[in-house]
Amino acid sequence: MALIALAADKGAPGVTTTAVALAALWPRRVLLAETDPAGGDLVYRSVGEGGRTLDPGTGMLSLAATARRGIAAEQLWDHAQPLAGGLDVLVGLAASEQAGGLTGQWGALGRAFAELAQSPHQEAAADVLADCGRLDAGSPLGPLLPHAALLLLVSRVQPENIAHVRDRAAALHAKLHGQQRGTAQLAQPRIGVVLIADSQAGGRVAGQVNEMLIASGSGAHVVGLIAEDPVGAEQLAGRRRGRLDRSLLVRSARKVVADLHQTYRAELVPSGGAATGGHPVPPQGAGPLPGPPPGPLPGVLPGAGAAPPPPQYGPPAPQYGRPWQPGPPSGATR
């Protein structure tokens, strides 16, 4: 099972930018799904392959009609579109009014997302990163979450944001895992917090927030830090030129991806290694997953593996990376 859900408690902390950055650097084939019932952003902020505009009708909207008749994991690709650079996405709904078409279907979609990584068809197998948007108590995405291997709550580091994410993590932990201790805490989805913060002070803040989450019994802990980098976010969306591989955003996202695969190895490696993109999966305890083979890959960020890591608040982790090349800014000539 390799469905990773990303969400926020409230506001706009940068869930979509974080989801795109992690998906762009994911070491295996990945499908980014905008599952926010309030509507998606990628169709407005990103450029499709070849500089084309993304089709808002192909994605979660077209999937809603298919899901009523049942959906196999491999059918998800019929509704995906490639961004410039090669990242495959299921673009989100255009407006919250369209979410009614998915009423009662979120559980089936979560199951299909989770099963995609274990597809027996090598050409179809992939992990899924789901951008769930705001995840409050009334969110219709409740049936999707039990199918996730990881649930990552994205938060900024202002005191009110941290208080909200602590309380939301505790509520989700109780809802998904019950109030039991011990083995219940090992149940899926595991809950982590990704902080959006200044790269210089973020390490110290992350350690403090992690201690607070553990002490409060929230069932969550800090799993990574994404650098606050507006310029890098513009480059990632293809709206600004520059060396994206040198941006703080990409350097910090690469560290988060590496740490996730080191810490949650059992949850993120599908049985049989169907979604590894041809890389063998070593047995437990045999060391980290190998990196991509030498030579060009679709959507390579030149020099992405050479950028130094941002300040770390935990032990260093092996560097993974499936670098990604953004497309030209919207309206730019090719």
Secondary structure by P-SEA (a helix, b strand, c coil): cbbbbbbbccccccaaaaaaaaaaacccbbbbbccccccccccccccccccccccccccaaaaaaaaaaccccccccccccccccccccccccccccccccccccaaaaaaaaaacccccccccbbbbbbbcccccccccaaaaaaaccbbbbbbcccaaaaaaaaaaaaaaaaaacccccccccccccbbbbbbbccccaaaaaaaaaaaaaaaacccccccccccccaaaaaaaaccccccccccaaaaaaaaaaaaaaaaacccccccccccccccccccccccccccccccccccccccccccccccccccccbbbbbbbbbcccccccc
